[in-house]
């Protein structure tokens, strides 16, 4: 390793240039190595690959029989921008409920149905939120509910007095 100040500047430069040239040659012409032979597949690996291929064939056969093999897929149900805030609202209002998991599961199913029935997004978040909560019998504490679920104009947080 060359240390700064150990050689005069001209010799230091030629030593560095020589080192760089050797490095470039070693990368330009790397030593040839033989590729490692692949290990033969075990019986378990062959079985897993074969069953995956059979499952794919059965799925394709079912799609062909149903006539849906070449059709374009529908937009995913999660593409509605109202879905995430509504789910967050249901998580909030069921946070301490003893049947929280069942209520969230049912609320998610109802929400997906309502959003699919309103592709034009004509219904707003509070309307959907309170309708599903009423259907499920969930008691909502309006004092702790964020404004986006209550509806109406949202006041400016920088305002000093009510409008």
C-alpha positions, -999 to 999 in steps of 0.1 A, spaced: 0 0 0 14 34 -10 14 60 18 11 97 9 44 115 11 65 83 9 73 89 -28 78 121 -48 46 132 -66 58 120 -101 67 85 -88 35 84 -68 14 91 -99 32 65 -120 28 39 -92 -10 47 -89 -14 45 -127 4 11 -127 -19 -2 -100 -50 10 -118 -38 -7 -151 -33 -40 -133 -67 -38 -117 -84 -30 -151 -66 -60 -167 -77 -83 -140 -113 -72 -144 -111 -72 -182 -97 -108 -183 -110 -126 -153 -96 -160 -146 -118 -187 -162 -137 -209 -138 -158 -239 -145 -195 -235 -137 -206 -257 -108 -227 -286 -119 -263 -284 -107 -274 -309 -81 -300 -333 -94 -335 -327 -82 -347 -348 -53 -379 -369 -55 -397 -344 -32 -387 -314 -54 -399 -333 -85 -432 -341 -67 -438 -305 -57 -431 -292 -92 -454 -319 -108 -483 -312 -84 -480 -274 -91 -481 -281 -128 -512 -304 -124 -530 -277 -103 -523 -251 -129 -537 -274 -156 -568 -281 -136 -573 -243 -130 -569 -235 -167 -593 -263 -177 -619 -249 -153 -614 -214 -166 -617 -226 -202 -649 -246 -194 -664 -215 -178 -654 -194 -207 -635 -169 -187 -599 -178 -198 -595 -149 -222 -615 -122 -206 -599 -92 -189 -600 -92 -151 -622 -67 -133 -607 -39 -113 -597 -50 -78 -622 -42 -50 -596 -24 -31 -593 4 -57 -620 26 -41 -605 55 -22 -633 54 4 -625 18 15 -594 25 36 -608 54 57 -641 34 62 -622 4 74 -601 26 98 -634 40 111 -648 6 118 -615 -4 136 -618 27 157 -654 22 168 -650 -15 175 -616 -11 193 -630 -22 227 -660 -43 216 -660 -79 228 -671 -92 193 -646 -70 174 -633 -97 150 -668 -108 139 -680 -72 136 -650 -62 115 -654 -92 93 -691 -84 87 -684 -47 83 -658 -54 57 -681 -77 37 -709 -52 39 -686 -24 29 -673 -42 -1 -709 -49 -12 -719 -12 -8 -688 1 -26 -694 -24 -55 -730 -12 -57 -718 25 -60 -691 25 -87 -697 62 -94 -689 71 -58 -720 90 -53 -725 81 -16 -701 98 8 -682 83 36 -705 93 65 -736 79 47 -720 45 41 -703 44 76 -735 51 96 -756 28 75 -733 -2 80 -729 6 117 -767 8 122 -771 -25 103 -746 -42 126 -759 -26 158 -727 -8 166 -730 20 192 -709 50 181 -695 75 205 -698 107 184 -675 126 208 -645 105 199 -653 100 162 -631 120 138 -647 147 116 -644 129 83 -670 103 95 -695 129 108 -700 147 74 -706 183 67 -679 210 63 -648 204 82 -637 235 101 -602 250 95 -580 239 124 -563 273 123 -596 292 128 -598 311 161 -635 311 164 -664 293 148 -676 307 114 
